[in-house]
């Protein structure tokens, strides 16, 4: 079986730290699915504008390993509880394939090919996309579904204190996404040191913050090329 990328996604996250735990948690977080030339034919997307959301199947490209483990330690359980790999969405799987439900914001024909604009993403910049499918509400949504241990952390959000003079360093179009990612608590669950300074790389910025109780305090911003 051979699987190859059909596209790559461009996002504001050059590192894994800070990426939302699941798609849809930060609706303002946008990305562009850039189709490879071989798959950048308009007829392949005929009818896609009828759908509001898409499934992206992708390769956990930074998680390839020669071996695999039958159990993993989900970060939201503190990193100390083991669950079966097939009872998780861990990237460390026999086949490192992930799926993400994103909002479809439009299609664009550029000079280099077709680009799909999406939002509510949870993907690293440069992630290979291996398939795109329409999200079907009547088929894919199950009102009676139970989310197991993942349900316990879904509502977890932090308050964000972002001084105005620092927030103004971020382009206005990206501020809601930055605030949403910080509120989503990018820390590993087992870290709870109020003195620790964290660094989240987002777009052209390094955002420095601490977390005390249930509040994020942004304490500094560096822009690439300025330090």
N, C-alpha and C positions, 0 to 999 in steps of 0.2 A: 504494500500500500504506500503510495506516494502522495503526500500533501504538501502543497507549496503555497506561499503567500499570494494573495490577489491584490493586496493593498497594504499600506502602512498608515498608521494614524499619527497625526501631529497634535500634541497637547502641550500644556504649559508645565509638565512635570518631567524634568530630566532625571530625577531620582524617585525611588519608590516611596520614600518618606513623605507623608502628607497626602497621598492619593486616598480618596474616600474608600471606605471598606467595601462598598457595593455601589453599583451604578444607581443613579437617581437620587442619591442622598444630597448632592449639591447640584441643583438644577441649573445654576448659572455657569457651571464648568463646561466649557465648549472645546470641541476638537474638530479636526478635518481628516476625513478618511480619504487618502490620496491613492487613487487606483493606479496600479501598474499599467504600462502601455498595452499589454496583451489583453487586459480585461477592461480597458477604458473605451468601450464601444457603447454608444447611446442606446442601441436596441436591447442591451442587457439590463437596462434600467427602466424600460417601458412599463408604466403603471406604478412605479415606486412612489410617485407623488400622491398616491391615494392613501398612503399609510402615515400615521403620526409617529410611530416608533419602529425601531429595527432591532433585531438581534445581531450582535457582532460576535462571531466565533474567532478566537485569537490564540496565538501561540505565546505561552509564558516564556518568552525567549531568553530571559535571564535565569531561568530555573531549570535548565536542562541538566540532568544527572545521569550517570551510568546505572545507578541502582535506585530503588524506590523503597519506601517504608510503608507498612500496612497501617500505621497510625501516625497522626500529626498532632501538634499542639496549637489549637486555634488561639490567636492573639487575644481575642475578646474574652477568652476564659482564663486570662492571666498568664498564659504560656506554660502552665503547670499541669493541665488536664489533657489527657490524650483521648482523641476520638479517631474513629476509623477514617482513613483517607477518603473513602467514598461517602462518608457522612459529613464531608467538609468541602469547601471550595479552595482548599490550599493549592498553590501553584505546584507543589512538589508531588506529582502524580505519575503513574506509569506512562501516561501520555499527557504532557503538560499543555492541555487545551483548556481555555477558559471561555466563558460566555458572558456577554454584557448587554443589557437592554438599555438602549439610548433613545432619546428623542430625536426624530429626524427633522432638521430645520431647513433642508433644501439641497438641491443639486446644482452644481456649477460646471460648465464646460470651460476649462482654462486652456491656455496655450500648450500646456504639457499633458492635458488629459482631464478626466472627470474627477471632481472632488465632491464628496458628500459632507455637508455641514451637520454636525450632531452636537447634542448637549446632554448634561447629566452623566458625564463619562466617569470612568474609574480606571483609566489606562495610562501607562507610561508612554512618554514620547518615543516614537519609533516602533511601537509594538506591531508585529506582523499580524495582519488580518487574514484569516484563511477562509472565511465565508460570511455572507450577509444574507439575512432572511427577514421577511416582514414579521412584525409582532402582530399576532391575531388576538384581540381581546377576548373573543368568545371561546377561543381554544386554549390560549396560554394563561388566562387568568382563572384561578380557582378560589372562589370566595371561602370555601370550607377548608382550604389548605392550612396546615400547621407547620410553623417554622422551627420547631424544636428549640435547641439551646440558642440559636441565632436570634430568636424573638426577644430574649431577655435584654439584649444590648441595642436593639434597633432604635429605641427612643433616646438613647444616651446622647446628650448635646452639652456643650460647654458654653458659658457666657464669654464673649470676646470683648476685651477692652483694647481698643486700637486708637491711640492718640491721633487727633486730627492731623497734626503736622507730619506724622509718619504715613497715615493713610493717603495723604495727598501725593506721596511719592509714587503710588500705584496708579496706573491709568484708570480713569473712571470706569471704563468698560470691563475691567478685571476685578474691581473691588468686591463685588458681591461674591465672586467665586473664591477669592482669598478668604473672606470672612467665613464663608460656608465651610471651607476646608479646615480652618482653625477650629470652628465650632464642632466639627466632626471628631475632634480629639485625635490627632495623628500619633500620639504616643503609644508605644506598646503598653498593654494593660498592666504589666508588672512594674512599670516605672511610675513612681509617685513621689518624686523629690522636688519640693517647691523651690529649691535653690538651683536646680539644673536649668541651664540655658539650652534650648533646642533651636535648631536651624532648619527651616523648611525652604527648599529651593523651589521657586515658582516663577516661570517665565524668565525674565532677566533679573530677578531679585532674589536675595537671600534674606529671609524674614526671621528675626531672632525673637524668641518668646520664652516666657516661663508659664508654668501652670500652678496655681495655688487654689486648693479646694476644687471648686467647679468653674474656675475662671481662668481664661487665657489672657496674659498681659503681654502685648507686643512691646518690645523694648528697643528695637533697632531694625533698620533696613539698609542693606548694601545693594547697590546696583552693579552688575558686571561691568568691569572696566574702570570702576571707581575705587577699587581697593587692591 
